[in-house]
Amino acid sequence: MPSCGPEDASILVVGLAPGLKGANRTGIPFSGDASGDLLHATLDRLSLRDQVRITNAVKCLPIRNLPSGREVKSCSKHLLPELQAHACQPNGVVIALGGVAHRAILSSLGLKQKDHVFSHHAVHELPGFLLIDTYHCSRYNTQTGRLTPTMFEAVFRTATEHAAA
């Protein structure tokens, strides 16, 4: 699954993996499913659609819809160059959609999880960019109230403020 959005975007969004009925079918990250609906609605509300690059920690459909550690590790060879290129952007921000994406980012960079603990709206200064965590915009998280559109938008507002600094 290729990334989408401008290569020089100041904000890089890293998701888990293509969804069976969404990106795996359409060939575009976060399209055709509920996760993409919230993500794109947020980008539209904040006028960010053309300023964000979207990628996934795992580039192909995971065997059980949740990427295994083996799949994440295997795909790190694709994620690392994206992160390295993004680190060259002035005031670059990476948004991790969920704990799996957060851990994949840190692992790709050779950083320790214990030094950068995942929590919603946590901000971590990493070499070359700011990492901001959010709960994944999955239907499960939004339907249970774990993640609301307001909470999700707040993460993107923080990212936008840093990118504009």
Secondary structure per residue as TSV (DSSP state, phi and psi in degrees):
chain	resnum	aa	ss	phi	psi
A	1	M	-	360.0	115.4
A	2	P	-	-73.9	158.9
A	3	S	-	-74.8	165.5
A	4	C	B	-138.2	155.4
A	5	G	S	104.5	167.3
A	6	P	-	-63.9	137.4
A	7	E	T	-65.6	-24.3
A	8	D	T	-98.2	18.3
A	9	A	-	-61.2	144.3
A	10	S	S	-81.8	-14.7
A	11	I	E	-120.8	126.2
A	12	L	E	-113.4	124.3
A	13	V	E	-101.1	126.7
A	14	V	E	-114.8	115.1
A	15	G	E	-97.1	-168.3
A	16	L	S	-81.1	-69.8
A	17	A	-	-165.3	164.8
A	18	P	-	-61.8	138.8
A	19	G	-	-84.4	148.4
A	20	L	T	-57.2	-48.0
A	21	K	T	-93.3	-3.8
A	22	G	T	-109.3	-104.6
A	23	A	H	-59.1	-34.9
A	24	N	H	-63.5	-31.1
A	25	R	H	-83.3	-40.1
A	26	T	H	-90.3	-23.9
A	27	G	S	81.8	8.4
A	28	I	S	-125.9	126.9
A	29	P	T	-55.8	135.4
A	30	F	T	58.9	43.2
A	31	S	-	-126.8	142.0
A	32	G	S	84.7	11.5
A	33	D	S	-146.1	173.6
A	34	A	H	-63.4	-36.1
A	35	S	H	-60.2	-44.1
A	36	G	H	-66.9	-33.1
A	37	D	H	-59.2	-48.1
A	38	L	H	-68.0	-43.3
A	39	L	H	-59.7	-51.3
A	40	H	H	-70.3	-33.2
A	41	A	H	-63.8	-38.9
A	42	T	H	-67.0	-45.3
A	43	L	H	-61.9	-39.0
A	44	D	H	-66.9	-44.5
A	45	R	H	-59.3	-35.5
A	46	L	T	-98.1	7.6
A	47	S	T	54.3	47.2
A	48	L	-	-114.1	-2.6
A	49	R	G	-52.9	-39.3
A	50	D	G	-88.8	4.0
A	51	Q	G	-116.2	9.3
A	52	V	E	-127.4	137.6
A	53	R	E	-105.0	139.7
A	54	I	E	-121.8	132.1
A	55	T	E	-141.8	179.6
A	56	N	E	-130.8	151.3
A	57	A	S	-65.9	-37.9
A	58	V	S	-114.4	131.1
A	59	K	-	-90.3	-10.3
A	60	C	S	-127.8	165.8
A	61	L	-	-60.6	121.6
A	62	P	-	-68.6	151.3
A	63	I	T	-57.1	-43.7
A	64	R	T	-115.5	27.7
A	65	N	S	69.7	-7.2
A	66	L	S	-127.2	119.9
A	67	P	-	-59.6	135.9
A	68	S	-	-80.5	164.3
A	69	G	H	-58.5	-36.0
A	70	R	H	-65.3	-43.0
A	71	E	H	-65.0	-42.1
A	72	V	H	-62.0	-46.0
A	73	K	H	-63.3	-41.9
A	74	S	H	-62.2	-35.4
A	75	C	H	-88.6	-3.5
A	76	S	H	-61.7	-25.0
A	77	K	H	-65.6	-19.3
A	78	H	H	-93.7	-35.2
A	79	L	H	-72.9	-41.5
A	80	L	H	-56.0	-47.3
A	81	P	H	-61.6	-34.4
A	82	E	H	-63.1	-44.6
A	83	L	H	-66.7	-41.3
A	84	Q	H	-64.3	-41.8
A	85	A	H	-65.2	-38.1
A	86	H	H	-69.4	-30.6
A	87	A	H	-64.2	-17.9
A	88	C	T	-81.4	-12.2
A	89	Q	S	-77.3	134.8
A	90	P	T	-64.0	134.1
A	91	N	T	54.3	38.9
A	92	G	-	-66.6	145.3
A	93	V	E	-131.1	137.4
A	94	V	E	-117.1	130.4
A	95	I	E	-107.5	121.7
A	96	A	E	-94.2	118.9
A	97	L	E	-88.8	87.8
A	98	G	S	99.1	165.8
A	99	G	H	-65.8	-35.0
A	100	V	H	-64.2	-45.9
A	101	A	H	-63.3	-42.0
A	102	H	H	-56.6	-50.4
A	103	R	H	-66.0	-36.5
A	104	A	H	-64.1	-40.6
A	105	I	H	-62.6	-50.4
A	106	L	H	-62.6	-43.5
A	107	S	H	-62.7	-42.4
A	108	S	H	-59.5	-34.8
A	109	L	T	-89.6	-1.6
A	110	G	T	73.2	25.6
A	111	L	-	-98.2	156.7
A	112	K	-	-89.1	135.5
A	113	Q	G	-60.3	-39.4
A	114	K	G	-65.0	-21.8
A	115	D	G	-86.1	-10.4
A	116	H	S	-144.7	79.1
A	117	V	-	-76.7	133.9
A	118	F	-	-72.4	133.6
A	119	S	-	-160.9	155.7
A	120	H	T	-60.4	131.1
A	121	H	T	67.5	17.1
A	122	A	-	-71.8	143.6
A	123	V	E	-118.7	127.5
A	124	H	E	-124.8	129.8
A	125	E	E	-87.0	114.1
A	126	L	E	-111.9	164.3
A	127	P	T	-59.9	112.8
A	128	G	T	96.8	-18.0
A	129	F	E	-162.8	167.2
A	130	L	E	-95.9	132.0
A	131	L	E	-103.9	126.7
A	132	I	E	-120.0	128.6
A	133	D	E	-94.2	148.0
A	134	T	E	-145.2	153.4
A	135	Y	-	-60.7	149.4
A	136	H	-	-64.6	145.1
A	137	C	-	-84.3	37.5
A	138	S	-	-72.0	158.4
A	139	R	H	-58.0	-41.0
A	140	Y	H	-58.4	-49.5
A	141	N	H	-65.2	-36.4
A	142	T	H	-78.0	-36.6
A	143	Q	H	-72.6	-27.5
A	144	T	T	-87.4	-6.8
A	145	G	T	82.9	2.6
A	146	R	S	-61.6	-35.0
A	147	L	S	-130.6	122.9
A	148	T	-	-105.3	160.3
A	149	P	H	-56.6	-35.6
A	150	T	H	-64.9	-43.4
A	151	M	H	-62.9	-42.6
A	152	F	H	-66.1	-44.0
A	153	E	H	-62.6	-37.1
A	154	A	H	-60.2	-37.5
A	155	V	H	-63.0	-44.1
A	156	F	H	-70.1	-30.8
A	157	R	H	-66.2	-42.9
A	158	T	H	-60.9	-43.4
A	159	A	H	-62.7	-42.5
A	160	T	H	-64.9	-41.5
A	161	E	H	-61.8	-43.6
A	162	H	H	-67.9	-43.1
A	163	A	H	-62.9	-30.1
A	164	A	H	-85.3	-11.8
A	165	A	-	-67.6	360.0
